[in-house]
Amino acid sequence: MLYNFDEVIDRRDTGSVKWHYSDETIPLWVADMDFKAAAPILQSIEQVTQHGILGYIKPTEALYDAIIDWHGSRYNLQLDKDNILFSPGVVPSLALMMHVFTEVGDAVLINDPIYAPFMSKVEQNGRTLVTSALKDVEGQYRLDLADIEAKITQHDVKLYLLCNPHNPGGRVWTAEELEAILTLCKKYNVAIVSDEIHQDLTLSGHTFTPLLTLATGYEHKVVSLTSMTKTFNIAGIKGSMIFAKDEGLIKKISQQQHLNDEYELNLFAYTAMRSAYEQGGAWLTQALEYIEANIDLTVRFLEEYLPDVRIMRPEASYLIWLDCSAYAKDDQMLYDTLRDAKVELNAGIKYGQEGHLKMRINVACPKALLTEGLNRIYQALENSSKH
């Protein structure tokens, strides 16, 4: 089946977070796509509603098999049913991990910049936030291993929250980089939780390596978090997975989940997850081709019309990290300039101090919307640079 990603679907007045505006703003911000979900997913949900009974449900053997087959065939991540727990979302799971691996007051290490809930969940749960800035090397983020080690020893870090692929920078950390992180964490007995929600959006020419495939001998301290929701643009259907390979660790996580009764998904989430992993591959392949073309379009446009914007080309996802420091001196002013032009991006400063004068743009939308949004960005920044 061929999908039409050029179709512009009106999402206004639907309760959409992304499209909540009352004016003609083009939203190129929050990480959901403006593409219709894969037909098998939609059909599976329709079948549930046609059946007519929406009662209590538990995960089926077929669902476990679909998850295991997807991750085994694509990433050589060998899982069995006992390695898998379900969670309402990756962010709730991040909060859960504070209680699994740390006590109140303990230090938790993250990189800067990072997806904002990494910071907020650490602090809201009474842990001490420690940051290690990523290094921008020729337009690509690198881990500062010396700084990471220094921060671990200085603050007695108990947990490292890793984002792979990285949001907002789009890096897919290599096996060598992941091995280096594991070596450091083993040396100082630091647990690692890897948010791998963008794994399936790895772009051509890059290889995603699940941290658990490298963690042999350290599985009691390694957890990965992932979901079908980003992959298949079904974020409104809450659902994610927690993977761990150590029996004692899985038991501890499960016990913590039961304290809050947060270990089940709803009927539609289980249904969508199974059909996505069983039958969604063709949609994903086509979506990634379209997204790569949109990334190319965005890079060409900015290089031609706003050459002083420094572009961090993503290795995964449909999010592009833009350094707009040549066009502004103040974060709020930069954001407001774009808002006034009726185009919405994510303000980089929300991702940490390293996000100063940066913006994150979401290009997973029909080309017509993206082109209009880019024109508005050009007009806004070109005009601002003249003042």
Protein Blocks (a to p, Z undefined) as FASTA:
>chain_A
ZZdfkbccdfehnlpaklmpfblcdcffbfcdfbdcdfklmmmmmmmmmnopacdddddf
klmmmmmmmmmmmnopacdfklpccdfbfklmmmmmmmmmmcehiacdddddddfklmmm
mmmnopacdddddddeehiacddfklmmmmmmmnopabdcddddddfklpacdfklmmmm
mmmmmmnopacdddfklmmmpcehiacddfklmmgoilmmcccdddfklmnopaklgcdd
dddfbfklmmmmmmmmmmnopabccfklmmmmmmmmmmmmmmmmmmmmmmmmmmmmmmmm
mmmmmmmbccdddfedjbdcddfklmocbfklmmmmmmmnopacddfklnojklgoiacd
dfbbcfklmmmmmmmmmmmmmmmmmZZ
